[in-house]
Amino acid sequence: MANDWTRAMVADRLDLAADVMRSLPPVRPQGYVSAWPEYTYSFADHVEQEPRMKRPLPSPRMITQADEALLWLRWLDKDIGQILWARANRKAWKGISWQHGISRATANRRFEYGLAVIVWRLNGKAVPRKRSMAFVIQRTV
């Protein structure tokens, strides 16, 4: 997939990574056990109840793609990476801007810049250091 990444594709992959991380089973301490006996349900317990569907675990390919997407965040400054990950986890702009002490417009600009930097790197280009954020963002359209 060389030279054809877009900001929308990167944002979708980060969203997928966040979804995969949410759907993985929780991490428990080694030797986790419960002292409670296993409860067995009778037929009467299930009468007139909606069946609960289990979400399928992510496929190995999805986990690999999520791992790759998480490694992309290392290319960014810490605060920009945190903004991208927060948006992938569907956090509101208000909470993100409060957490980082910036306006919503600045948070959005840094979000777009972070996506653009990842696109530049994935397409095999060097990100220009002496150019503005707006230049980097505009060149990825």
C-alpha positions, 0 to 999 in steps of 0.5 A: 500500500505504498504511496496511496495512504490518505488521512481518512484511511489513517483515521479509520485504521486508528478507529479500528485499533481502538475498537480492537483494544476495547473488544479484547478480554480484560487483563487479569492478574496471574492466578485469578480465581473466584471463590464463588461457586459457579451458578447454573441457570435453569430454564425458568431463569431464561424465560422471557429474556432477550438473548445476549449475543457475545461480541466476537473476538477480533481476528488475528489480522485485525490485531496485527493491523491495530498493533501497526496503527499503535506504532504509528503514534510513536512518530508524533509528539506525545500530546498530538498522539494523545489527541489522536488516540482520544479521538479514536476512542470517541472522546469529546473535543471538549474533554480533549481540549480541557485535558491539554489546555488548548482550544477546540480549534487548536485540538482539531488542527493538531489532530489533522496535523498528526494524521498528515504526519502519519500519511507522509511517513506511510507514503515514504516521504520525509516530513518537512521540519521547517514548514508550518502545520498548515503546509503539511496538512494541505499537502496530504489532501 
